[in-house]
C-alpha cells in the first residue's frame, strides 16, 4: 500500500478522502473525534505545500437535506487548524472545479457531502471522474469507509496516477494486520455484541491464531443454547445457532482457549428501569433475559487481559447503555485500559464504551472504523485499501 512517503504533493491539488461522519445535535457537533483523527494527515499535507480538497460523507441523505451539510465540520476543522476552510457549493461540477483551481499551497476546500450525489454509493464512474478532475494526487485517510467500494473511496483512486494512504489509514491497516503477523503473546481476543453471524468470520480467524477468545454480550447466548443451557428471553436469533455450533466444534480442535460467561446479570425487560437479578450460572429462567456478564465472568476476563501480551477487543459485554447492565463492559474496558499489553480496540460500540467510561486515551490503538476493522481482522479485502496498492 502506497503512503504519503510515496507521493509528491508540493503545489499540487490533493483530493483527501476523510471520514467526518460526526454526530450532530441541531447542527452542532457533539463529538469531533473523527475530525481530530485526520489532523496529522491534513497538517502534514499542508506543511508540504499541498492544496487540499477534502471529501467526506455525513449520514445517509436521501436528497440534499441541509441538516446533513458538512458546514459544521468545515467550521470545526477551521478552528482546529486555525485557518479558513472553505465549503464548496457541491461535490463536483464547474463551480467546484473553479474553486479547486483557485487554491494556493496550504489552502483547504471541503466538498459538500459526497452522498448528496446518488452515484457515490454506487461507485458511479461519472462521479469518480468528476472527483478525479479535482485532483493531481488522491489520498484516502477514511478508514471507516475503506470497506466500501464507493466513488470517493475506490473508483477515484484508479483514475489518479498518484494515490496513497493517509497516516490514519496507514496506522489502522498496519496495526490490525499486525495482530496476525507478529503479536506479542499471549494474544487475547475479547468479542461481544449482538449476533454471532456478524462476527463468525472474526471468531474463526482468532480461533486459528489467538491464545484465548473471550465471548460476552448477547452473542454468548447462541453458544450457551447449543450447549443445552436454557436462555429464557435472552436475545438469540435462530440464524446464530448453526454458526455457534460450528465455532464450538472448531474450538474443540483449536489450541485457542474458548471462554463463555459463567454468571450473568438478568433483567425482566430491556430497560433501564427493569427489575435486575444476578444469576450465579448461565441457565436463564423464563421471563428473564441476560443483559450483562456477571462479576465472576468479568473478573476472569479481566485476569486474562492483564496477563496478555496483545489484546483485541470488539463488542460490549452487555447492554452498557443501560446503567444496571454496564458493569461487565466497564470492568473489561478498565482491564484493557490498565493492561501493559498492546491494546487494540475495534471501534463501534467498544469505542463508545471507552469514551463513556473516560478511557479512550488509555489504549494503544482505538480504531475509527467498526465495520472496516472487523472486515480487515476477518481477512476480507477492503476495496478502499486495495485501490492504493
MOJO-V333890 format. One record per backbone hydrogen bond with DSSP energy under -1.0 kcal/mol. NH is the residue of the N-H (numbers start at 1). CO is the residue of the C=O. E is the energy in kcal/mol with one decimal. If there is no record, write none. Layout:
# MOJO-V333890
nh=(NH/NH)
co=(CO/CO)
e=(E/E)
This chain:
# MOJO-V333890
nh=(2/6/7/11/12/14/15/16/17/18/22/25/28/30/36/37/39/42/43/44/45/46/47/48/49/50/51/52/53/54/55/68/69/74/75/76/77/78/79/80/81/83/86/88/97/98/99/100/101/102/103/106/107/109/110/111/112/114/116/117/120/123/124/128/129/130/131/132/133/134/135/136/137/138/139/140/141/143/145/146/148/150/151/154/155/156/159/164/165/166/170/171/172/173/174/175/176/177/178/180/182/188/189/190/191/192/193/199/203/204/205/206/207/209/210/211/212/213/214/215/216/217/219/220/221/224/225/226/227/228/229/233/234/240/241/244/245/246/247/248/249/250/251/252/254/257/259/264/265/266/267/268/271/274/277/279/281/284/284/288/289/291/294/298/299/300/301/302/303/304/305/306/307/308/309/310/311/312/313/314/319/320/322/325/326/330/331/332/333/334/335/336/337/338/339/342/344/345/346/350/352/353/354/355/356/357/358/359/362/365/367/373/374/375/376/377/378/380/384/385/386/387/388/389)
co=(388/3/4/49/9/51/137/53/139/55/20/28/25/23/32/33/36/38/39/40/41/42/43/44/46/45/12/107/14/109/16/65/66/70/71/72/73/74/75/76/77/78/108/110/93/94/95/96/97/98/100/50/104/52/86/54/90/56/113/114/117/120/119/124/125/126/127/128/129/131/132/13/13/162/15/164/17/141/142/143/145/148/120/150/150/151/156/138/2/140/166/167/168/169/170/171/172/173/174/177/178/310/212/312/214/314/316/196/199/200/201/202/203/205/206/187/187/257/189/259/191/317/193/217/218/220/221/222/223/225/224/288/231/237/238/240/241/242/243/244/245/246/247/248/250/211/213/279/292/277/289/275/269/271/266/264/279/230/282/285/267/265/263/294/295/296/297/298/299/300/301/302/303/305/186/186/342/188/344/190/291/318/319/322/323/326/327/328/329/330/331/332/333/334/335/309/311/365/313/347/348/349/350/351/352/353/355/354/359/343/345/369/370/371/372/373/374/375/146/382/382/383/385/386)
e=(-2.4/-2.2/-1.1/-2.3/-2.1/-2.7/-2.7/-2.8/-2.7/-2.7/-2.3/-2.6/-1.3/-2.2/-2.5/-2.2/-1.2/-2.3/-3.2/-2.0/-2.6/-2.4/-2.4/-1.4/-1.7/-2.5/-3.0/-2.3/-2.8/-3.2/-2.4/-2.0/-1.7/-2.5/-2.5/-2.3/-2.6/-2.2/-1.7/-2.1/-2.5/-1.6/-2.1/-3.2/-2.6/-2.4/-1.9/-2.3/-2.5/-1.2/-1.2/-3.1/-2.7/-2.6/-3.6/-3.2/-2.2/-2.7/-2.5/-1.3/-1.9/-1.5/-2.7/-2.4/-2.5/-2.0/-2.4/-2.5/-1.6/-1.7/-1.6/-3.0/-2.0/-2.6/-2.8/-2.3/-3.0/-1.0/-1.5/-1.5/-1.9/-1.5/-2.3/-2.9/-1.8/-2.3/-1.6/-1.9/-2.6/-2.5/-2.6/-2.3/-2.6/-2.4/-2.5/-2.6/-2.6/-2.5/-1.6/-1.4/-1.5/-2.8/-2.6/-3.2/-2.8/-2.4/-1.6/-1.3/-2.7/-2.6/-1.9/-2.4/-2.2/-1.1/-3.1/-2.8/-1.6/-3.1/-3.0/-2.3/-2.2/-1.6/-2.0/-1.9/-1.6/-2.2/-2.9/-2.2/-1.0/-1.7/-2.4/-3.6/-2.5/-1.5/-1.2/-1.8/-2.5/-2.4/-2.4/-2.4/-1.9/-2.2/-2.4/-1.5/-1.3/-2.3/-3.1/-2.3/-2.5/-3.3/-2.3/-1.5/-1.6/-1.8/-2.2/-2.8/-1.7/-2.7/-1.0/-1.5/-2.4/-2.7/-2.6/-2.5/-2.2/-2.2/-2.7/-2.3/-2.1/-2.0/-2.4/-2.4/-1.4/-1.3/-2.8/-2.1/-2.8/-2.3/-2.3/-2.6/-2.6/-2.3/-2.3/-2.4/-1.3/-2.3/-2.5/-2.1/-2.9/-2.6/-2.2/-2.5/-2.4/-2.4/-1.1/-2.1/-3.2/-2.9/-2.7/-1.1/-1.8/-2.5/-2.3/-2.4/-2.4/-2.3/-1.1/-3.3/-2.0/-2.4/-3.0/-1.9/-1.9/-2.3/-2.3/-2.5/-2.5/-2.5/-2.7/-1.2/-2.9/-1.9/-1.7/-1.5)
